[in-house]
Amino acid sequence: MDSSEDNAPTDAQYSLAYQELQPDDILNAVEALGYRCDGRFLALNSYENRVYRVGLEELSPIVVKFYRPGRWTDAAILEEHQFAIELATEAEVPVVPPVVHHDATLHHFSSFRYSIFPCRGGRSPDLDNMDLLRHLGRFVARIHLHGERKNFIHRPTIDLDSYGIVSRDFLLKAGFIPEHLHVAYTSLCEHLFEAIGECYAQAGKPRILRLHGDCHPANILTIDEEIHIVDLDDARMGPAVQDLWMFLSGDRFEQTPQLQELLGGYTEFRRFDAPELHLIEALRTLRIMHYAAWLARRWEDPAFKIAFPWFNTNRYWEDHILSLKEQLSLMQEPPLVWLKD
C-alpha cells in the first residue's frame, strides 16, 4: 500500500524533520486557523508524531498534531479523519475526532501537515475493573459495526506480511540484528511465520474490517464515568480481535475472566466469531516484531535515542529473540476459552 509507513520512501531521511519544528512554528500554525494562542503549550506523550496541548485566549485548550513526514499520504490521513468523524457522529462512539476548519481537517504549515483536536483529559483505564472492561467491549463492537460497512482504500492491513515479513527483512537488511544472532533470528522467524499461518488457518479466514488498530489502554482516557477513545493514527484493516486482545493482561488464569467481560459487552452489539481467539498470540507476535522494526526505522530521530536508550544493544536483541521464542510456545497452546453469557 502506498500509504503504509513500511513502504515510505526512506524513513531515515525524515528522522530529523522535527528539528525544523520550533515553538514559534507550533503557535503560528495554530493561529493560522484563526485561534489566538496565549503562549502556553505542552508536549504530549507521542513519538511517531509531535503532539502539543496549546492554550488559547478565552477558550479551552486544544491539541495540535504534526504528522511525521513521509509516513502516511494525505489520502490516508483524511481517511482516518473521516472514519473518526463518522464514529463520533453517526455511531455515537466517544472517539475524539479532528476539528473541521474551512471544510478541512488536514492543514499545512511550512513543510508540515497538522490537525487540531479537542483537548480531552483522563487516565488509562483500570483493567482490573470488570465493569469497565464490559463497557469497553461495547464501544469496540460499535466501532466494528461501523467499520465493517466499507473498507479502507488508502490504509493497509495488519497481517503476516506487513507486520512480520517486512519487519524481519528490514531489521536484517538494515543491519540491526547483531551478526552473532543472525542464524538464531532467521531460523526462529521461519518457525514463527509457520505458526502464525497455522493460527490464521485455525481462525477460519476471519473477516477483515476497519479497526482502531492500536486499541491499547493508553489510547483510552477515563475520567469519573466518562470515556474517550483517542489516536486513530494506526487505523487499519484487520480482524476484530485485534482491537480486543490488548486489553488482556497477566497470565492465562487472569486473562480468561477479562475476556469474558470484554466479549460480554462486545456481543451486546455485534457477533464475535470465537475462532478468532486463535489469533491472539499470533497478533501479539506480529506486534512485537513490528514494534522492534518501528524503533529501528525511527532510530535516527534524536527523540527516540533519548526515550529508548536500551534499544539496539546486544541485550535488547537477545531479549527480543527470547520473547519471540516464548510467543512461539504460546501459539502452540490452545486459545483462551470464552464461555458465552
C-alpha positions as CSV (number, residue, x, y, z in Angstrom):
1,M,0.0,0.0,0.0
2,D,1.3,3.4,-0.9
3,S,0.1,4.8,2.5
4,S,2.0,2.4,4.8
5,E,5.0,3.6,6.8
6,D,6.6,0.2,5.8
7,N,6.7,1.5,2.3
8,A,7.7,5.1,3.0
9,P,10.5,6.2,0.6
10,T,13.3,6.3,3.2
11,D,12.4,6.5,6.8
12,A,15.9,7.8,7.7
13,Q,15.5,10.9,5.6
14,Y,12.6,12.0,7.7
15,S,14.2,11.2,11.1
16,L,15.5,14.8,11.6
17,A,12.4,16.6,10.2
18,Y,11.1,17.7,13.6
19,Q,14.3,19.6,14.3
20,E,12.8,22.2,12.0
21,L,9.6,22.5,14.1
22,Q,10.2,25.3,16.5
23,P,7.9,26.7,19.3
24,D,7.0,29.7,17.1
25,D,6.0,27.4,14.3
26,I,3.7,25.5,16.6
27,L,1.9,28.6,17.8
28,N,1.9,30.2,14.3
29,A,0.3,27.1,12.8
30,V,-2.5,27.2,15.3
31,E,-3.1,30.9,14.9
32,A,-3.1,30.5,11.1
33,L,-6.5,28.8,11.6
34,G,-7.9,31.8,13.4
35,Y,-7.2,30.9,17.0
36,R,-5.5,33.3,19.5
37,C,-2.8,31.4,21.5
38,D,-2.0,32.6,25.0
39,G,1.7,31.5,24.6
40,R,1.4,28.3,26.6
41,F,2.0,24.8,25.1
42,L,2.9,21.4,26.5
43,A,4.4,18.5,24.5
44,L,2.3,15.4,25.0
45,N,3.4,11.8,25.0
46,S,3.9,11.0,21.3
47,Y,6.9,9.8,19.4
48,E,5.6,8.9,16.0
49,N,4.1,12.3,15.6
50,R,4.5,15.5,17.5
51,V,1.5,16.5,19.6
52,Y,1.0,19.6,21.8
53,R,-1.6,20.9,24.2
54,V,-1.9,24.6,23.3
55,G,-3.5,27.3,25.5
56,L,-5.9,29.7,23.9
57,E,-7.2,33.1,24.9
58,E,-10.7,33.0,26.2
59,L,-11.2,29.4,25.0
60,S,-10.4,25.9,26.3
61,P,-7.0,24.5,25.3
62,I,-6.8,22.5,22.1
63,V,-4.4,19.7,20.9
64,V,-2.4,20.2,17.7
65,K,-0.9,17.2,16.0
66,F,2.0,17.5,13.5
67,Y,2.2,14.4,11.3
68,R,5.6,12.7,10.7
69,P,6.7,13.5,7.2
70,G,6.7,10.5,4.8
71,R,4.6,8.2,6.9
72,W,1.1,8.5,5.6
73,T,-0.2,10.0,2.4
74,D,-2.7,12.9,2.6
75,A,-5.4,10.5,1.4
76,A,-4.6,8.0,4.2
77,I,-4.7,10.7,6.9
78,L,-8.0,12.1,5.5
79,E,-9.4,8.5,5.5
80,E,-8.6,8.2,9.2
81,H,-10.2,11.6,9.9
82,Q,-13.4,10.6,8.1
83,F,-13.6,7.4,10.0
84,A,-13.2,9.2,13.3
85,I,-15.8,11.8,12.4
86,E,-18.3,9.1,11.4
87,L,-17.7,7.1,14.6
88,A,-18.3,10.2,16.7
89,T,-21.4,11.5,14.9
90,E,-23.1,8.6,13.2
91,A,-22.1,5.7,15.5
92,E,-22.1,7.9,18.7
93,V,-18.8,6.3,19.9
94,P,-16.8,8.6,22.2
95,V,-13.9,8.9,19.7
96,V,-12.2,12.3,19.7
97,P,-12.3,13.4,16.0
98,P,-10.3,16.3,14.4
99,V,-11.8,19.7,14.3
100,V,-13.1,20.9,10.9
101,H,-11.8,24.4,9.8
102,H,-13.0,25.8,6.5
103,D,-14.3,22.4,5.4
104,A,-10.9,20.8,6.1
105,T,-9.3,18.7,8.8
106,L,-5.8,18.4,7.4
107,H,-3.8,21.7,7.2
108,H,-0.3,22.7,6.0
109,F,2.2,25.0,7.6
110,S,5.7,25.3,6.2
111,S,6.7,21.7,5.4
112,F,4.4,20.1,8.0
113,R,0.9,18.7,7.9
114,Y,-1.2,19.1,11.0
115,S,-4.6,18.8,12.5
116,I,-6.5,20.3,15.5
117,F,-8.3,18.2,18.1
118,P,-10.4,19.0,21.2
119,C,-8.4,18.6,24.4
120,R,-9.7,15.7,26.5
121,G,-8.3,14.8,29.9
122,G,-8.2,11.5,31.7
123,R,-6.1,8.5,32.6
124,S,-5.7,5.0,31.2
125,P,-8.4,2.6,32.4
126,D,-8.1,0.2,35.3
127,L,-8.1,-3.2,33.6
128,D,-9.0,-4.9,36.9
129,N,-12.3,-3.1,36.7
130,M,-14.6,-5.7,35.1
131,D,-17.5,-3.3,34.6
132,L,-15.2,-1.0,32.7
133,L,-13.9,-3.9,30.5
134,R,-17.5,-4.8,29.6
135,H,-18.1,-1.1,28.7
136,L,-15.0,-1.1,26.5
137,G,-16.2,-4.2,24.8
138,R,-19.5,-2.4,23.9
139,F,-17.6,0.6,22.4
140,V,-15.2,-1.6,20.4
141,A,-18.2,-3.5,19.0
142,R,-19.8,-0.2,17.9
143,I,-16.6,0.8,16.2
144,H,-16.6,-2.5,14.3
145,L,-20.3,-2.3,13.4
146,H,-19.5,0.9,11.6
147,G,-16.1,-0.3,10.4
148,E,-17.5,-3.3,8.5
149,R,-19.7,-1.1,6.3
150,K,-16.8,-0.5,3.9
151,N,-13.1,-0.9,3.6
152,F,-10.2,1.5,3.8
153,I,-8.7,2.3,0.4
154,H,-5.5,4.1,1.4
155,R,-4.6,2.3,4.6
156,P,-3.0,-1.2,4.8
157,T,-4.0,-4.4,6.6
158,I,-2.5,-5.9,9.7
159,D,-1.2,-9.2,8.5
160,L,1.8,-11.6,8.4
161,D,3.4,-9.8,5.5
162,S,3.2,-6.2,6.7
163,Y,3.9,-6.7,10.4
164,G,6.1,-9.9,10.2
165,I,7.9,-10.5,7.0
166,V,8.5,-6.8,6.2
167,S,9.8,-6.2,9.8
168,R,12.2,-9.2,9.6
169,D,13.5,-8.2,6.2
170,F,14.1,-4.6,7.3
171,L,15.9,-5.5,10.5
172,L,18.2,-7.8,8.7
173,K,18.9,-5.6,5.6
174,A,19.5,-2.5,7.7
175,G,22.0,-4.4,9.9
176,F,20.2,-4.1,13.3
177,I,20.3,-7.8,14.2
178,P,23.8,-8.5,15.6
179,E,25.8,-10.8,13.4
180,H,26.1,-13.5,16.1
181,L,22.3,-13.7,16.4
182,H,21.6,-13.8,12.6
183,V,21.2,-17.6,12.4
184,A,19.0,-17.8,15.6
185,Y,16.8,-14.9,14.5
186,T,16.3,-16.0,10.9
187,S,15.5,-19.6,11.9
188,L,13.2,-18.5,14.6
189,C,11.3,-16.2,12.2
190,E,10.6,-19.1,9.8
191,H,9.1,-21.1,12.7
192,L,7.1,-18.1,13.8
193,F,5.7,-17.4,10.4
194,E,4.7,-21.0,10.1
195,A,3.0,-20.9,13.5
196,I,1.2,-17.7,12.6
197,G,-0.1,-19.2,9.4
198,E,-1.4,-22.1,11.4
199,C,-3.2,-19.7,13.8
200,Y,-4.9,-18.0,10.9
201,A,-5.9,-21.3,9.4
202,Q,-7.5,-22.3,12.7
203,A,-9.3,-19.0,12.8
204,G,-11.0,-19.9,9.6
205,K,-10.5,-16.9,7.3
206,P,-11.5,-14.2,9.8
207,R,-13.4,-11.2,8.4
208,I,-11.2,-8.2,7.8
209,L,-12.7,-4.8,8.7
210,R,-11.8,-1.2,9.5
211,L,-10.2,-1.1,13.0
212,H,-8.9,1.4,15.5
213,G,-5.8,-0.6,15.0
214,D,-3.9,0.4,18.2
215,C,-6.6,0.0,20.8
216,H,-4.5,-0.3,24.0
217,P,-5.1,1.2,27.4
218,A,-3.0,4.3,26.7
219,N,-5.4,5.3,23.9
220,I,-8.4,5.1,26.2
221,L,-8.9,8.1,28.6
222,T,-11.2,7.8,31.6
223,I,-12.3,10.5,34.0
224,D,-15.1,9.7,36.5
225,E,-17.6,7.7,34.4
226,E,-16.6,9.3,31.1
227,I,-14.5,7.5,28.5
228,H,-12.8,9.0,25.4
229,I,-11.1,6.9,22.7
230,V,-8.2,8.7,21.1
231,D,-5.5,8.4,18.4
232,L,-6.7,6.5,15.4
233,D,-3.4,7.2,13.7
234,D,-2.8,3.4,13.3
235,A,-6.3,2.7,12.0
236,R,-6.0,-0.2,9.5
237,M,-7.9,-3.2,8.2
238,G,-7.7,-6.4,10.3
239,P,-9.6,-9.0,12.3
240,A,-11.9,-7.8,15.0
241,V,-9.9,-9.4,17.8
242,Q,-7.0,-7.0,17.1
243,D,-9.0,-4.3,18.9
244,L,-9.7,-6.5,21.9
245,W,-6.6,-8.5,22.8
246,M,-4.5,-5.6,24.1
247,F,-6.9,-5.1,26.9
248,L,-6.0,-8.5,28.3
249,S,-3.1,-8.6,30.8
250,G,-1.5,-11.2,33.1
251,D,-1.3,-14.9,32.7
252,R,-4.0,-17.2,31.2
253,F,-5.8,-17.5,34.5
254,E,-6.1,-13.7,34.8
255,Q,-6.9,-13.1,31.1
256,T,-9.9,-15.6,31.0
257,P,-12.3,-13.5,33.1
258,Q,-11.1,-10.3,31.4
259,L,-12.0,-11.9,28.1
260,Q,-15.4,-12.9,29.4
261,E,-16.3,-9.3,30.3
262,L,-14.9,-7.8,27.1
263,L,-16.8,-10.2,24.9
264,G,-19.9,-10.0,27.1
265,G,-20.1,-6.3,26.3
266,Y,-19.0,-6.8,22.7
267,T,-21.7,-9.3,21.9
268,E,-24.4,-7.0,23.2
269,F,-23.9,-5.1,19.9
270,R,-22.0,-7.3,17.5
271,R,-21.5,-11.0,16.9
272,F,-18.0,-12.2,17.7
273,D,-16.5,-15.2,15.9
274,A,-14.9,-17.4,18.5
275,P,-12.3,-19.0,16.1
276,E,-10.6,-15.5,16.1
277,L,-9.3,-16.3,19.6
278,H,-6.7,-18.5,17.8
279,L,-5.2,-15.2,16.5
280,I,-4.5,-13.5,19.9
281,E,-0.9,-14.8,20.3
282,A,-0.3,-14.6,16.6
283,L,-1.2,-10.9,16.6
284,R,0.8,-10.3,19.8
285,T,3.8,-11.9,18.0
286,L,3.4,-9.7,14.9
287,R,3.1,-6.6,17.2
288,I,6.4,-7.4,18.9
289,M,8.1,-7.8,15.6
290,H,6.6,-4.6,14.2
291,Y,7.4,-2.6,17.3
292,A,11.1,-3.6,17.0
293,A,11.2,-2.6,13.4
294,W,9.4,0.7,14.2
295,L,12.0,1.6,16.7
296,A,14.7,0.7,14.2
297,R,13.1,2.8,11.5
298,R,13.0,5.9,13.8
299,W,16.4,5.3,15.5
300,E,18.0,8.4,13.9
301,D,15.3,10.6,15.4
302,P,17.0,12.2,18.5
303,A,13.8,11.8,20.5
304,F,14.0,8.1,20.1
305,K,17.5,7.8,21.3
306,I,16.5,9.7,24.5
307,A,13.3,7.8,25.1
308,F,14.5,4.3,24.3
309,P,18.2,4.2,25.3
310,W,18.0,0.5,25.9
311,F,17.2,-0.2,22.2
312,N,19.7,-1.7,19.7
313,T,22.0,-3.2,22.3
314,N,23.1,-6.8,22.3
315,R,20.9,-7.3,25.4
316,Y,17.9,-5.9,23.7
317,W,18.1,-8.2,20.7
318,E,18.8,-11.2,22.9
319,D,15.7,-10.4,25.0
320,H,13.8,-9.8,21.7
321,I,14.6,-13.3,20.5
322,L,13.7,-14.7,23.9
323,S,10.3,-13.1,23.8
324,L,9.7,-14.4,20.3
325,K,10.6,-17.9,21.4
326,E,8.0,-17.5,24.2
327,Q,5.5,-16.4,21.7
328,L,6.2,-19.5,19.6
329,S,5.4,-21.7,22.5
330,L,2.2,-19.7,23.3
331,M,1.0,-20.1,19.8
332,Q,1.2,-23.8,20.1
333,E,-1.1,-23.8,23.2
334,P,-4.9,-23.9,23.0
335,P,-6.6,-20.5,22.7
336,L,-8.3,-18.7,25.6
337,V,-11.7,-20.2,26.4
338,W,-14.8,-18.0,26.0
339,L,-17.9,-19.0,27.9
340,K,-20.7,-17.1,26.2
341,D,-23.1,-15.3,28.5
